[in-house]
Amino acid sequence: WEAKRAQEHAAAGQAILLVRYLAKTELHMELGAARKEYTPGSPAAASLSPAEISEGLLAERRRLSPSFSSTVDRALSEDSLIRDFLDGRLTWGRIRELLATAPLLPRAAARAAGAGATEDMRA
């Protein structure tokens, strides 16, 4: 399902959505316990059907998704991606840099501000 979704974004020409989707997938791979365990060909993956694995991984991704927001939900410029590509500088590392320096999207900034206010009240 991950590859299919990425291909849908690519086929639709949605470069920014594709980048955000792949960045979320990368974070899921790093932070998701089930995502680490159920890799193709692993013993754990052999014990479940593909549908069961997909369902579990999707649920885990949804659970973790709010924690990805400050890293991925950024106002990335498609123009920056295109310029870097045409200059021969577009790599996944460069995309990470662009994401890290882009401003937060309003909804992600609001979430971050809300989390900070909650933490301030607990202190």
N, C-alpha and C positions, 0 to 999 in steps of 0.2 A: 504493500500500500504506500510506503514511503516513496519508492521510485515512481509509482504511478502518479502520485500527487505532484512530485517535482516535474515530471514530464508534462502534466497538464499546464502548470505555470509556464513552462518553456514554450509549449505549443501555442499558448495564448499570447506569447510575447510579453509576459508579465515579469520583467527582469527583477524588479525590486521585490515582488512577492516571492519569486524563486530564491533570491538571496536570503530573505528573511526565513523562508521555510528551511533552506539548507542549514542556516545558522542554528535554528531551533533543533534541527535533527542532530547537528553536531553536539549541542549541549545535552540533548537527550542521551546520546551515546556516552557522553562523559559522566552524567549525573544519574541516569536511570539504572537502577539495580537490575530490573528485568531486561532492559535493553542490552546491558552488558552480558547477561546470562544467555539470552536467546539469540545467539548469532547463528547464521546458516552453518549447518553441519555439527553444531555443538550437541553433546549428549542431552542437555536439557531440551533443546529444540526437537530432538527426535522423539521425546516422550509425549508431545502434544501435537494436535493437528495444526496446520497453518492458520486456520480460522481462530483457534483458541489463542495462539501466539499473537496474532494481529490484534485481537480484541484486548488482550492484556496489555500489550505495548501501547495501544492507542489510549487506553484508560490511564496508564502511567504517564504518558506524554501530556494528557489533559491536566492531570494532577500537578505535574511539574511546570507546566506552561506559564503560570503567573510569575514564577521565579526567573523565567527567561526574559521577561518584559524589559527590564532596564538594559539588558545587553542587546536585544534584537529589535525592539519596537522603536526604531530611530528613523528620522526623516532623511533617509539616504537619497542622494541625488543620482538619478539615472544618467544624467549628463556626466557626472564624475566617473561612473562605471564605463561609459562609452569612451570618454577621453582616455582613461587609463588603458582600456583595451586597445584603442587605436595607437597609443604610444608604446604598446608592447609591455606594459607594466601590470596588467591585471592578473593577479594570482589570488588564491584563497587567502593568503596572508595579507595582501593588500585590501581585500574586501573586509577582512576583520578590522584593519586599521580604519577604513572608511566608516564602518559601523560604530567603532569606538568613539570616533570624533564627531559623528553626526548628532544633532540635537535630538532629545527624546521627542517622540510624538506626543501630542497633548494628553492622550489617554494614559500613556505610560508615565508621563510626568505627574499627572494627578494621582496615580496609584503610588508612585514613589513618595509624593508629598504626604499622602494619607498614611503610609507606613511610617514615615518619619514622625508624624504627629502622634501616632499611636505609641511609638517607642519613647517619645518625649514624655508622654503622660505616665508611662511605666517607671521612668527614671526617678 
